[in-house]
């Protein structure tokens, strides 16, 4: 028997210091149409441990890993055209997407995958349907899974177009709180020493959480978005200056999933606020700078525009290269009598 296969996953309920990641994973598990979770963080921050732990809570429990060197055929599957011509039936060889149905598809270092592969992966994650086409022959199958992609920012970033396709994003960092580090290490050492006993101690909490996920999935369609919820989501997206409308849609779906998980009778703006960070983290942009305007008081005090050459005619003369320096234009002058001057007698003719 394969010892690695028999080894249980670390319990989701025993994770320490991963509240934001746990919430994002649970929301994506309740409504996979959210589009998956992108987890960014340095090595050793339990990204894969959390993804495996989530798979153990799902009905099928499938955990499928997409390797970096995978081809598109290995991901989406292949069609045997010779069998289709010979037997008049489509023979489909399932890929990783089919194996991950009702489970978790884990992509480590998703930022290092070819863009075409990531595009195909995200399309299926959002739609829940995989279609394989080859030379006019096609096959379609359901592929609903929780997509979990991880990346280390030091190894490169995803293109903005691909970032936006992930529904939620969580950033992990190194833990510098000594007490928290001790709790994390103690839990891991206890699990490694006796995985079965450690999981047995968490079995009741695990079963309760799995039941909550199933109940939340069933309650999704009964929850409607009010105008107040729509308005709050739109307001947050406008403030974040996001591109397009995907952020609004994901935020509403995530708020509904959270309300269903909490057993609420309706979705509230508070549910929107609680999921906003994970929705906007990888979509938030800086608002364009507005042109600076003078205060109204200053604009009212500005003197009207006038021709300075009227006050200083010399400037007009200086602007003409053919004029003499200092030459002034002629101006009419009225004659005035000068006191103390005796006029000369008129000459006799």
C-alpha positions, 0 to 999 in steps of 0.5 A, a space after each residue: 500500500 502506498 504510504 503517502 496515499 494512506 497518510 491523511 491531510 492536515 486537518 483544516 480546523 487545526 490550521 493556525 494563523 491562516 484566518 484570511 486564507 481559510 475564509 477565501 478557500 471556504 467561500 470558493 468551496 461553497 461557490 466554485 463559480 467565484 473563480 478560485 483563489 490565488 495565494 501569494 506568499 514566500 516559501 514555507 507559509 503552508 499554502 499547499 497544506 491549506 489546499 490539501 486540507 480543504 480537499 479533505 472537507 469536500 464530498 469527493 476529496 479529490 486533490 489534483 496537482 497541475 505540474 509546471 511541465 504539463 501540456 494542454 492535452 494533459 490538462 484538458 484531455 484528448 480525443 481518439 479520432 481513429 476510434 471516432 471514425 472506426 466506431 462512430 463514437 467519441 473516445 475521450 481520455 480524461 485530463 486533470 480537469 476531469 480528475 479534479 471534478 468536485 475536488 481541488 485543483 492545485 497549481 503551484 507557481 501558477 505565475 510560471 505556467 504558460 499564459 495559454 495554459 492559465 487561460 484554459 484553466 481559468 475558463 473552466 474554473 469559472 464555467 464549470 464545463 470543459 470542452 475538448 475539440 479536435 478536427 470537428 469532433 468535440 466532447 464536453 464534461 462537467 469540471 467543477 472544482 476549487 482552483 487554488 493557485 500559488 505564487 512567490 512574488 520574488 519569482 515573477 508576477 502574473 499578467 494583469 489580465 490573468 490576475 483579474 481572472 482569479 476570483 479571490 486573492 490572499 497575501 501571506 507573509 512570514 510570521 514574526 510573533 513568537 507565540 504564534 510561531 510556537 503554536 504553528 510548530 507544535 501543531 505540525 510536530 504533533 501531526 507528524 508524530 501521529 497523523 491518525 491520532 491528531 486527525 481523530 482529535 479534530 474529527 468532530 470539528 472537521 465533520 461539523 465544518 464539512 456539514 456547514 459547507 454542504 448546507 451553504 451550497 444548498 442555500 445559495 440559490 435561496 439568497 437574493 441580493 438587495 439594492 443596498 448590497 448591489 450599491 455597496 459592492 459598486 461603491 467599493 469597486 468604484 473607490 478601488 478604480 477596478 477595470 471592468 465588471 468582474 470585481 462586482 460579480 465576484 464580490 456579490 457571489 462571495 458575499 452570498 457565499 459568506 451569508 450562506 456559510 453563516 446561515 444568514 437569512 439575507 445578504 447584507 452590506 456587511 457581508 460585502 465589506 467582509 469579502 471586499 479585501 480578497 476581491 480587490 487585493 489584486 484588482 485595486 488601481 490608483 485613481 487617475 490624478 485630477 488636474 489641480 484647480 485654483 480655489 474659487 476665491 483666487 479665480 474670482 480675484 484674477 484681473 481681466 486680461 488686457 493688452 500690455 502693449 497698451 500700457 507700455 507702447 515701447 514693448 510693441 516698438 521693441 518687438 519690431 526688428 526694423 524699428 529704431 530703438 526707443 521709437 514711439 508711435 506718434 500721438 496727437 497733442 493739443 496746443 496750449 498757451 504758455 503764461 509769461 510769453 508776449 506774443 509777437 506782433 503780426 507782420 504787416 503786409 
